[in-house]
Amino acid sequence: MAKDKAATQVALEQFKEQQWKQARKFGGIGWPWRDKSAFALILAVLGNEVRLVVESSAPTLPWLYEWCKARRAEYRVLDWFTDLADPAMEAWRYLSDQDVAGGRWDVEPTAAPMCGHPDELAAYFFDVRLRTMGGPKTLHFGESILPGILRQFPVEDMGRQAREYPPLAALGYVLTGVAMAGSPSVAGVTRGGWAAWT
């Protein structure tokens, strides 16, 4: 009896892991800010759960572009969300144009819905808090630097722009992008979700 129960549990865990591998993937890009490196990450979305798949700090924009392009192919990323008004987009578009001219696929991100909103950073923290505390956990970081950044973030900086914190920007951009792009379970419509911030 105990062996059957253990075998069933293992089978369920293997099935869940297979589902995660086949889940829809979306990326977020936080551009460099002053002395802070750019940051990109990919989230897998499965129902109302979100799991961080991979993340990276990027020393240069060409390196970031190549990283995103390689991860797009590796994980079949459906879309990348970012701040399209950031000055780094000019260099990004140049790299993308060079790719297209060479017959390769470009990587053209989509505008993250909350960019420029006065409360964007607070909204990102609010969503992360809802997903990780006080109820069923729906955001899973795994081996990520983000939980440490979130824990150490100074409360007095909450009114700043998200782009000043590339890792937090990347996370917020992709969470809002996926939520607003038509995934009500990710948007958290039953508890207010992003609609409360727009």
Secondary structure, DSSP 8 states (H G I E B T S, - for coil): -HHHHHHHHHHHHHHHHHHHHHSEEEEEEE--BTTB-EEEEEEEEETTEEEEEEEEEESSHHHHHHHHHHHHHHHTEEEEEE-TTSTHHHHHHHHHHHHHHTTS-----EE-TTTT-TTHHHHHHHHHHHHHSSSS--EE-SS-SHHHHHHH--GGGTTS-GGGSHHHHHHHHHHHHHHHTT-HHHHTGGG-GGGGG-
